[in-house]
């Protein structure tokens, strides 16, 4: 099974927390690029997300062009 190149994580997951999921991913041998998305943005959560390995923190609603730009920037072909 191959690992994903990128994961899009909402901060509020049905049964958990996006930042906690990033922490679990960091323990993996091949950490995928993590992009956090949220409608409940705070400065503290943004900083924590980036500290835990997220490369971008997108606040909903965001445009598809912003997502495409971040994907091109952080995910290599």
C-alpha positions in Angstrom: 0.0 0.0 0.0 1.4 3.4 -0.9 1.2 6.4 1.4 -0.7 9.5 0.3 1.3 12.5 -0.8 -1.1 14.9 0.8 -3.8 14.9 3.4 -6.5 17.5 3.8 -7.6 17.6 7.4 -10.4 19.5 9.0 -9.7 20.5 12.6 -13.0 19.2 13.7 -13.3 15.5 12.8 -16.3 13.3 13.7 -14.4 11.2 16.1 -11.2 13.2 16.8 -9.1 16.2 16.1 -7.1 17.1 12.9 -4.1 18.1 14.9 -4.1 14.9 16.8 -4.2 13.0 13.5 -1.2 15.1 12.3 0.7 14.0 15.4 0.0 10.4 14.6 1.2 11.0 11.0 4.4 12.5 12.2 5.3 9.2 13.8 5.0 7.5 10.4 8.2 6.9 8.4 6.8 8.9 5.5 4.9 11.9 6.6 2.4 13.1 4.0 2.0 16.8 3.4 -0.7 18.0 5.7 -3.1 20.9 4.9 -5.5 21.9 7.7 -8.8 23.4 6.8 -11.3 24.9 9.3 -14.2 27.2 9.8 -13.2 27.7 13.4 -9.8 29.4 13.0 -7.8 30.7 15.9 -4.2 31.9 16.1 -3.4 29.2 18.7 -4.8 26.4 16.5 -2.9 27.8 13.5 0.4 27.8 15.3 -0.2 24.4 16.8 -1.1 23.0 13.3 2.1 24.3 11.8 4.2 23.1 14.7 2.7 19.6 14.3 3.6 19.5 10.6 0.9 21.2 8.6 2.3 23.2 5.7 -0.9 25.3 5.2 -3.9 26.4 7.3 -6.9 27.3 5.2 -9.9 29.1 6.7 -13.3 28.2 5.2 -14.6 29.3 2.9 -11.6 29.3 0.7 -11.5 29.2 -3.1 -10.4 26.3 -5.2 -7.6 28.4 -6.6 -6.1 28.9 -3.2 -6.2 25.1 -2.6 -4.7 24.4 -6.0 -1.9 27.0 -5.4 -1.0 25.3 -2.1 -1.1 21.8 -3.6 1.3 23.0 -6.4 3.5 24.6 -3.8 3.8 21.7 -1.4 3.2 18.5 -3.4 5.7 17.4 -5.9 4.7 15.5 -9.0 
